[in-house]
Amino acid sequence: MSTIVPPTTEYLDSLVDPLLNNTSGLAFVIGYVGPTFQNIYFKGNLANQFGQSVPLGKNTHFELASISKTFTATLSAVMGEKFQKGWETQTIGTYNGTPGFQIGAQFNSIPLSTLLSYSSGLPQDNSNAQDYPPDFPTPYTPAGMLGYLNMTNLQPSTPNPKYTYSNMAFSIIAQMLPLFDTSQVLPSFPRLMSKFVLNPLGMNNTFFYEGISIDTFPQGYSFYNSSTPYAVAPGWPFFDAWYGAGGVVSTPKDMITWLRFNMGLIDDKNDRALWNALPALQSQATNVLAFNTVNLGLGWFLSSPSIFPPGGLVWKDGDITGTNTYINFLPWVDTGKPSKAGVFVLTNCDSLQLGGIEVVATLANDVLLTMQGVTPPEDKSNYPRVFGRQ
């Protein structure tokens, strides 16, 4: 592989400046990591919903949307390593009926690993699935979700025959994780995330949406069905029942840590469970393919070098009202050495596209290719991304 080089500020400006186009209130953050360097690029300006300036910097908070799924998958693998060896082949039925977790028996045969590999047979959210009560409660709590699943006649498909992007799948396993460790009083999913993932990595400014302080949180914008951005409310009506699918809020500083960890550059020798989780997360977890070409890990999408030359791609994106996110890096778990390059992009707007592709995917993939000395293609139609919101 050719030498990995950092992108220049001038190059990043050339990507971002046309997107801002003198628009007030929008900002882009691009973090990048190489073998001997790391940096975070900031461009734009932010304000809260009352028009008061919000500093744009390493401690600014952004909703991660579906990148949260990589956190849920990591917590599952870590707790499985610690408390439930062989958890991947366990099924929902292993835990169904345990105090605090009672849902319909029609879900019992779903293997836990398929909940994280987008192959559980639960409804495809991006195809107008009605996988929630007709009288939808707001806020939608975990107890409300479990109650719905205990009374619904919703029938999942057989696990593993096809790719289905199900937010419900990640939300179900989030409510099962407290059952992995039966020796303790059942803590909440957010507390487990802090204890086993965020705190060991020193990600002290990462939490779930309930922790947002609205005065320092940037106003979000949407381009949905519009050529100009308009202000939108933060959050998502499914929170906090679906925290496992999309509830994490983080900062550029902490996202550099998350990127470095997943690239294999952070090894806590005092707690091997985190490190030991990475190979399973970033390896093919099912024979099912997404988009007929992309392999599926646990939480992550895996594009081979033949699909995304020259080096392939491990990636995940996120999109909810008022935020768009993307993270990618070169595959490494089979090489014995850390990943050579990785990128993340955060912005406080959604539905902004370039050539029909979400803009953060274009930015991240362009930068990753440039770091490898490859000129990005003018036609971005082969760039990987998930279709749909959240």
VOLUM-63294 format. One record per residue (C-alpha): residue number from 0; x, y, z. Coordinates in nm, 4 decimals, padded with zeros to 6 digits. Layout:
! VOLUM-63294
NUM | X | Y | Z
...
//
This chain:
! VOLUM-63294
0 | 00.0000 | 00.0000 | 00.0000
1 | 00.1197 | 00.3490 | -00.0773
2 | 00.2164 | 00.5908 | 00.1976
3 | -00.0794 | 00.7349 | 00.3901
4 | -00.0753 | 01.1146 | 00.3949
5 | -00.2959 | 01.3651 | 00.5792
6 | -00.5379 | 01.5734 | 00.3730
7 | -00.4400 | 01.9369 | 00.3437
8 | -00.6556 | 02.2129 | 00.4871
9 | -00.6853 | 02.3571 | 00.1366
10 | -00.8226 | 02.0273 | 00.0081
11 | -01.0762 | 02.0012 | 00.2909
12 | -01.1784 | 02.3632 | 00.2298
13 | -01.2396 | 02.2772 | -00.1358
14 | -01.4828 | 02.0039 | -00.0292
15 | -01.6684 | 02.1926 | 00.2420
16 | -01.6802 | 02.5556 | 00.1294
17 | -01.9284 | 02.4931 | -00.1557
18 | -02.1586 | 02.3117 | 00.0893
19 | -02.1675 | 02.6026 | 00.3311
20 | -02.2129 | 02.8589 | 00.0539
21 | -02.2366 | 03.1468 | 00.3007
22 | -02.5133 | 02.9650 | 00.4924
23 | -02.5234 | 03.0679 | 00.8573
24 | -02.5696 | 02.8093 | 01.1300
25 | -02.4243 | 02.5044 | 00.9512
26 | -02.0928 | 02.3388 | 01.0279
27 | -01.8880 | 02.0370 | 00.9234
28 | -01.6352 | 01.8436 | 01.1285
29 | -01.3908 | 01.6031 | 00.9618
30 | -01.1658 | 01.3910 | 01.1812
31 | -00.8905 | 01.1810 | 01.0287
32 | -00.6303 | 00.9376 | 01.1588
33 | -00.3212 | 00.7928 | 00.9914
34 | -00.0250 | 00.5848 | 01.1062
35 | 00.1630 | 00.8839 | 01.2468
36 | -00.0941 | 01.1628 | 01.2596
37 | -00.4442 | 01.2601 | 01.3639
38 | -00.6350 | 01.5859 | 01.3362
39 | -00.9822 | 01.7397 | 01.3350
40 | -01.0936 | 01.9942 | 01.0751
41 | -01.3701 | 02.2424 | 01.1615
42 | -01.5616 | 02.4711 | 00.9264
43 | -01.8785 | 02.6770 | 00.9704
44 | -02.0595 | 02.8344 | 01.2616
45 | -02.3225 | 02.7196 | 01.5099
46 | -02.5917 | 02.8644 | 01.7318
47 | -02.8494 | 02.7187 | 01.9678
48 | -03.2190 | 02.7384 | 01.8879
49 | -03.2379 | 03.0880 | 02.0449
50 | -02.9715 | 03.2213 | 01.8095
51 | -02.6995 | 03.2309 | 02.0730
52 | -02.3549 | 03.1342 | 01.9478
53 | -02.2355 | 02.7790 | 02.0194
54 | -01.8581 | 02.7274 | 01.9933
55 | -01.7480 | 02.4900 | 01.7184
56 | -01.4631 | 02.2801 | 01.8485
57 | -01.3475 | 01.9508 | 01.9905
58 | -01.6114 | 01.9541 | 02.2686
59 | -01.9168 | 02.0480 | 02.0589
60 | -02.1932 | 01.7886 | 02.0849
61 | -02.3475 | 01.6165 | 01.7834
62 | -02.6082 | 01.3421 | 01.7690
63 | -02.4498 | 01.0341 | 01.6118
64 | -02.7760 | 00.8804 | 01.4860
65 | -02.7145 | 00.5264 | 01.3560
66 | -02.3416 | 00.5274 | 01.4266
67 | -02.4834 | 00.4489 | 01.7718
68 | -02.5380 | 00.0955 | 01.6420
69 | -02.1619 | 00.0377 | 01.6468
70 | -02.1627 | 00.1273 | 02.0174
71 | -02.4484 | -00.1140 | 02.0886
72 | -02.2727 | -00.3933 | 01.9004
73 | -01.9508 | -00.3257 | 02.0927
74 | -02.1267 | -00.3351 | 02.4288
75 | -02.2951 | -00.6621 | 02.3311
76 | -01.9615 | -00.8206 | 02.2406
77 | -01.7886 | -00.6920 | 02.5539
78 | -02.0611 | -00.8094 | 02.7909
79 | -02.0811 | -01.1376 | 02.6049
80 | -01.7057 | -01.1842 | 02.6504
81 | -01.7337 | -01.1101 | 03.0214
82 | -02.0571 | -01.2832 | 03.1187
83 | -02.2089 | -01.4940 | 02.8391
84 | -01.9579 | -01.6923 | 02.6366
85 | -02.1255 | -01.8094 | 02.3168
86 | -02.3843 | -01.5311 | 02.3321
87 | -02.3844 | -01.4992 | 01.9529
88 | -02.5682 | -01.8290 | 01.9097
89 | -02.8104 | -01.7677 | 02.1938
90 | -03.1618 | -01.6676 | 02.0918
91 | -03.4144 | -01.4201 | 02.2232
92 | -03.5904 | -01.7204 | 02.3755
93 | -03.2898 | -01.7732 | 02.6048
94 | -03.3911 | -01.4602 | 02.7937
95 | -03.7595 | -01.4161 | 02.7136
96 | -03.9728 | -01.4388 | 03.0252
97 | -03.6954 | -01.3155 | 03.2531
98 | -03.8218 | -01.0437 | 03.4895
99 | -03.8101 | -00.7161 | 03.3006
100 | -03.8053 | -00.8772 | 02.9578
101 | -04.1274 | -01.0325 | 02.8324
102 | -04.2163 | -01.0205 | 02.4615
103 | -04.4112 | -01.2362 | 02.2196
104 | -04.3022 | -01.5969 | 02.1688
105 | -04.2884 | -01.5430 | 01.7908
106 | -03.9515 | -01.3673 | 01.8442
107 | -03.7915 | -01.6504 | 02.0436
108 | -03.6017 | -01.8161 | 01.7595
109 | -03.4089 | -01.5050 | 01.6532
110 | -03.0321 | -01.5482 | 01.7233
111 | -02.8791 | -01.2551 | 01.9094
112 | -02.6024 | -01.2047 | 01.6544
113 | -02.8578 | -01.1480 | 01.3770
114 | -03.0030 | -00.8546 | 01.5712
115 | -02.6661 | -00.6834 | 01.5201
116 | -02.5891 | -00.8064 | 01.1664
117 | -02.9026 | -00.6652 | 01.0007
118 | -03.0343 | -01.0148 | 00.9303
119 | -03.2777 | -01.0829 | 01.2153
120 | -03.5939 | -01.1025 | 01.0044
121 | -03.7430 | -00.8074 | 01.1912
122 | -03.9061 | -00.5382 | 00.9746
123 | -03.7036 | -00.3272 | 00.7347
124 | -03.7428 | 00.0217 | 00.8829
125 | -03.6591 | 00.1954 | 00.5575
126 | -03.9546 | 00.0266 | 00.3845
127 | -04.2380 | 00.1896 | 00.5812
128 | -04.2535 | -00.0828 | 00.8458
129 | -04.5105 | -00.0217 | 01.1192
130 | -04.3087 | -00.1803 | 01.3986
131 | -04.4617 | 00.0320 | 01.6744
132 | -04.8110 | 00.0758 | 01.8250
133 | -05.0797 | 00.2428 | 01.6128
134 | -05.1373 | 00.4915 | 01.8966
135 | -04.7724 | 00.5811 | 01.9140
136 | -04.6739 | 00.7111 | 02.2590
137 | -04.4298 | 00.9995 | 02.2903
138 | -04.1890 | 00.9612 | 02.4560
139 | -04.1566 | 00.5997 | 02.3514
140 | -04.0018 | 00.4235 | 02.6510
141 | -03.8285 | 00.0846 | 02.6683
142 | -04.1193 | -00.0467 | 02.8737
143 | -04.3589 | 00.0762 | 02.6057
144 | -04.1610 | -00.0976 | 02.3322
145 | -04.1465 | -00.4261 | 02.5219
146 | -04.5178 | -00.4025 | 02.5968
147 | -04.5925 | -00.3544 | 02.2293
148 | -04.3771 | -00.6544 | 02.1365
149 | -04.5658 | -00.8622 | 02.3940
150 | -04.9074 | -00.7900 | 02.2403
151 | -04.8351 | -00.7404 | 01.8703
152 | -04.9204 | -00.9960 | 01.6025
153 | -04.6134 | -00.8789 | 01.4070
154 | -04.4434 | -01.1882 | 01.2638
155 | -04.0691 | -01.1689 | 01.1896
156 | -03.9305 | -01.3424 | 00.8847
157 | -03.6928 | -01.6353 | 00.9229
158 | -03.3553 | -01.5042 | 01.0420
159 | -03.0601 | -01.4850 | 00.8019
160 | -03.2225 | -01.5133 | 00.4578
161 | -03.1908 | -01.1436 | 00.3724
162 | -03.0693 | -00.8004 | 00.4794
163 | -03.3200 | -00.5948 | 00.6785
164 | -03.2140 | -00.2640 | 00.8321
165 | -03.4074 | -00.2852 | 01.1587
166 | -03.3762 | -00.0233 | 01.4313
167 | -03.6003 | -00.2423 | 01.6441
168 | -03.3389 | -00.5203 | 01.6353
169 | -03.0763 | -00.3026 | 01.8033
170 | -03.3329 | -00.1685 | 02.0470
171 | -03.4344 | -00.5182 | 02.1559
172 | -03.0800 | -00.6309 | 02.2302
173 | -03.0182 | -00.3079 | 02.4209
174 | -03.2931 | -00.4153 | 02.6613
175 | -03.1540 | -00.7691 | 02.6846
176 | -02.7976 | -00.6716 | 02.7765
177 | -02.8757 | -00.6128 | 03.1469
178 | -02.9711 | -00.9817 | 03.1595
179 | -02.6217 | -01.0927 | 03.0545
180 | -02.4866 | -01.0368 | 03.4066
181 | -02.7269 | -01.2016 | 03.6489
182 | -02.5083 | -01.1340 | 03.9533
183 | -02.6042 | -00.7680 | 03.9820
184 | -02.9116 | -00.5526 | 04.0158
185 | -03.0181 | -00.4793 | 03.6589
186 | -02.8703 | -00.1428 | 03.5522
187 | -02.9986 | 00.0568 | 03.2580
188 | -02.8594 | 00.0242 | 02.9068
189 | -02.7004 | 00.3746 | 02.9213
190 | -02.5236 | 00.2892 | 03.2473
191 | -02.3913 | -00.0353 | 03.1026
192 | -02.2593 | 00.1559 | 02.8014
193 | -02.0750 | 00.3967 | 03.0288
194 | -01.9340 | 00.1217 | 03.2511
195 | -01.8094 | -00.1196 | 02.9869
196 | -01.7354 | 00.0982 | 02.6814
197 | -01.7269 | 00.4745 | 02.7293
198 | -01.5472 | 00.5000 | 03.0639
199 | -01.2703 | 00.2492 | 02.9787
200 | -01.2001 | 00.4434 | 02.6582
201 | -01.2022 | 00.7788 | 02.8364
202 | -01.4944 | 00.9043 | 02.6250
203 | -01.6152 | 01.1287 | 02.9047
204 | -01.8245 | 01.3633 | 02.6883
205 | -02.0258 | 01.0893 | 02.5179
206 | -02.3688 | 00.9954 | 02.6496
207 | -02.7255 | 00.9317 | 02.5420
208 | -02.9647 | 01.1996 | 02.4227
209 | -03.1212 | 01.2473 | 02.7653
210 | -02.7962 | 01.4161 | 02.8760
211 | -02.8101 | 01.7019 | 02.6243
212 | -02.8003 | 02.0560 | 02.7621
213 | -03.0142 | 02.2441 | 02.5118
214 | -02.8383 | 02.5793 | 02.5622
215 | -02.5071 | 02.4448 | 02.4292
216 | -02.6543 | 02.2101 | 02.1696
217 | -02.6400 | 02.3335 | 01.8084
218 | -02.9628 | 02.4032 | 01.6243
219 | -03.0144 | 02.1340 | 01.3634
220 | -03.1315 | 02.1891 | 01.0071
221 | -03.2857 | 01.9786 | 00.7332
222 | -03.2688 | 01.9861 | 00.3545
223 | -03.5473 | 01.7277 | 00.3222
224 | -03.7467 | 01.8178 | 00.0079
225 | -03.5812 | 02.1590 | 00.0072
226 | -03.2813 | 02.3246 | -00.1548
227 | -03.2299 | 02.5499 | 00.1482
228 | -03.1927 | 02.4450 | 00.5126
229 | -03.4767 | 02.4939 | 00.7599
230 | -03.4593 | 02.4579 | 01.1394
231 | -03.5857 | 02.1340 | 01.2931
232 | -03.6373 | 01.9993 | 01.6443
233 | -03.3563 | 01.7823 | 01.7844
234 | -03.3941 | 01.4195 | 01.8786
235 | -03.6268 | 01.1511 | 01.7496
236 | -03.9747 | 01.0457 | 01.8672
237 | -03.8536 | 00.6864 | 01.9228
238 | -03.6059 | 00.7859 | 02.1945
239 | -03.5386 | 00.6488 | 02.4475
240 | -03.6870 | 00.3084 | 02.3583
241 | -03.4576 | 00.2990 | 02.0550
242 | -03.1387 | 00.4275 | 02.2181
243 | -02.9714 | 00.1070 | 02.1031
244 | -03.0376 | 00.2113 | 01.7438
245 | -02.9502 | 00.5785 | 01.7510
246 | -02.9336 | 00.7610 | 02.0844
247 | -02.5639 | 00.8391 | 02.1328
248 | -02.4419 | 01.2001 | 02.1485
249 | -02.0681 | 01.2672 | 02.1228
250 | -01.8002 | 01.5240 | 02.0500
251 | -01.5250 | 01.5451 | 01.7853
252 | -01.2623 | 01.4768 | 02.0522
253 | -01.4367 | 01.1591 | 02.1673
254 | -01.5049 | 01.0519 | 01.8092
255 | -01.1313 | 01.0571 | 01.7390
256 | -01.1008 | 00.8116 | 02.0274
257 | -01.3835 | 00.5953 | 01.8876
258 | -01.2215 | 00.5971 | 01.5448
259 | -00.8789 | 00.5088 | 01.6838
260 | -01.0229 | 00.2292 | 01.8983
261 | -01.2034 | 00.0708 | 01.6063
262 | -00.8899 | 00.1051 | 01.3930
263 | -00.7058 | -00.1110 | 01.6466
264 | -00.4910 | 00.1726 | 01.7786
265 | -00.6115 | 00.1604 | 02.1422
266 | -00.5464 | -00.1547 | 02.3417
267 | -00.6363 | -00.1470 | 02.7113
268 | -00.4146 | -00.4213 | 02.8481
269 | -00.6004 | -00.4065 | 03.1801
270 | -00.9362 | -00.4862 | 03.0191
271 | -00.8986 | -00.7200 | 02.7237
272 | -01.2718 | -00.7575 | 02.6614
273 | -01.2896 | -00.4351 | 02.4608
274 | -00.9919 | -00.5264 | 02.2446
275 | -01.1100 | -00.8848 | 02.2018
276 | -01.4453 | -00.7616 | 02.0694
277 | -01.3047 | -00.5947 | 01.7600
278 | -01.2381 | -00.8952 | 01.5313
279 | -01.5933 | -01.0295 | 01.5613
280 | -01.7444 | -00.6848 | 01.5142
281 | -01.5502 | -00.6146 | 01.1958
282 | -01.5624 | -00.9617 | 01.0373
283 | -01.8328 | -01.1139 | 00.8202
284 | -02.1050 | -01.2265 | 01.0617
285 | -02.3548 | -01.3707 | 00.8129
286 | -02.3681 | -01.4902 | 00.4535
287 | -02.6383 | -01.2316 | 00.3916
288 | -02.5278 | -00.9352 | 00.1788
289 | -02.6472 | -00.5762 | 00.1925
290 | -02.7163 | -00.4110 | -00.1445
291 | -02.6089 | -00.7440 | -00.3017
292 | -02.2392 | -00.6591 | -00.2578
293 | -02.1641 | -00.5474 | 00.0993
294 | -02.0779 | -00.7914 | 00.3794
295 | -02.2257 | -00.7417 | 00.7231
296 | -02.0328 | -00.7360 | 01.0484
297 | -02.1881 | -00.6639 | 01.3882
298 | -02.3051 | -00.3054 | 01.3605
299 | -02.0589 | -00.2381 | 01.0774
300 | -02.0843 | -00.2634 | 00.6976
301 | -01.7878 | -00.4192 | 00.5170
302 | -01.6990 | -00.3258 | 00.1588
303 | -01.4282 | -00.5330 | -00.0102
304 | -01.1432 | -00.3843 | -00.2187
305 | -01.3259 | -00.4978 | -00.5318
306 | -01.6227 | -00.2823 | -00.4313
307 | -01.4274 | 00.0082 | -00.2862
308 | -01.0703 | 00.0058 | -00.4218
309 | -00.7940 | 00.0144 | -00.3397
310 | -00.8159 | -00.1090 | 00.0191
311 | -01.1792 | -00.1825 | 00.1022
312 | -01.3815 | -00.0176 | 00.3761
313 | -01.5351 | -00.0682 | 00.7210
314 | -01.8092 | 00.1915 | 00.7587
315 | -02.1331 | 00.3126 | 00.9159
316 | -02.3495 | 00.6175 | 00.8589
317 | -02.6245 | 00.7916 | 01.0516
318 | -02.9093 | 01.0235 | 00.9588
319 | -03.1918 | 01.1660 | 01.1662
320 | -03.3595 | 01.5042 | 01.1659
321 | -03.0958 | 01.7703 | 01.2159
322 | -02.7833 | 01.5542 | 01.1973
323 | -02.5841 | 01.3427 | 00.9542
324 | -02.2782 | 01.1340 | 01.0418
325 | -02.0338 | 00.8921 | 00.8807
326 | -01.7310 | 00.6916 | 00.9931
327 | -01.5007 | 00.4717 | 00.7851
328 | -01.1566 | 00.3138 | 00.7980
329 | -00.9424 | 00.0616 | 00.6127
330 | -00.9957 | -00.3040 | 00.7121
331 | -00.7307 | -00.4448 | 00.9450
332 | -00.8533 | -00.7277 | 01.1740
333 | -00.7101 | -01.0032 | 00.9510
334 | -00.3728 | -00.8348 | 00.9022
335 | -00.2313 | -00.8406 | 01.2531
336 | -00.1646 | -00.4671 | 01.2359
337 | -00.3867 | -00.1644 | 01.3057
338 | -00.5798 | 00.0081 | 01.0290
339 | -00.3718 | 00.2536 | 00.8281
340 | -00.6333 | 00.5265 | 00.7814
341 | -00.9765 | 00.6348 | 00.9013
342 | -01.2159 | 00.9294 | 00.8798
343 | -01.5345 | 01.0553 | 01.0451
344 | -01.7662 | 01.3391 | 00.9422
345 | -02.0236 | 01.5190 | 01.1580
346 | -02.2667 | 01.7918 | 01.0603
347 | -02.5780 | 01.9538 | 01.2073
348 | -02.8005 | 01.9034 | 00.9035
349 | -02.9705 | 01.6109 | 00.7342
350 | -03.0720 | 01.5203 | 00.3789
351 | -02.8027 | 01.7313 | 00.2137
352 | -02.6864 | 01.5305 | -00.0869
353 | -02.4282 | 01.5395 | -00.3599
354 | -02.5305 | 01.3540 | -00.6745
355 | -02.8014 | 01.1664 | -00.4869
356 | -02.5658 | 01.0494 | -00.2101
357 | -02.5670 | 01.1804 | 00.1458
358 | -02.2957 | 01.4431 | 00.1647
359 | -02.1129 | 01.3001 | 00.4665
360 | -02.0516 | 00.9720 | 00.2805
361 | -01.9021 | 01.1627 | -00.0107
362 | -01.6792 | 01.3697 | 00.2167
363 | -01.5532 | 01.0757 | 00.4216
364 | -01.4896 | 00.8499 | 00.1243
365 | -01.3210 | 01.1270 | -00.0756
366 | -01.0903 | 01.2030 | 00.2164
367 | -01.0055 | 00.8377 | 00.2811
368 | -00.9145 | 00.7855 | -00.0837
369 | -00.7070 | 01.1039 | -00.0897
370 | -00.5165 | 00.9874 | 00.2189
371 | -00.4222 | 00.6764 | 00.0184
372 | -00.2989 | 00.8847 | -00.2737
373 | -00.6014 | 00.7976 | -00.4880
374 | -00.7948 | 01.0636 | -00.6774
375 | -01.1634 | 01.0320 | -00.5848
376 | -01.3910 | 00.9453 | -00.8785
377 | -01.6196 | 01.2085 | -01.0228
378 | -01.9021 | 00.9527 | -01.0272
379 | -01.9855 | 00.8760 | -00.6620
380 | -02.2656 | 00.6280 | -00.7357
381 | -02.0574 | 00.3349 | -00.6076
382 | -01.9875 | 00.5019 | -00.2754
383 | -02.1340 | 00.2905 | 00.0082
384 | -02.4130 | 00.4303 | 00.2253
385 | -02.7330 | 00.3086 | 00.3884
386 | -03.0542 | 00.4106 | 00.2172
387 | -03.3044 | 00.5751 | 00.4478
388 | -03.3147 | 00.7612 | 00.7761
389 | -03.1664 | 00.6645 | 01.1107
//
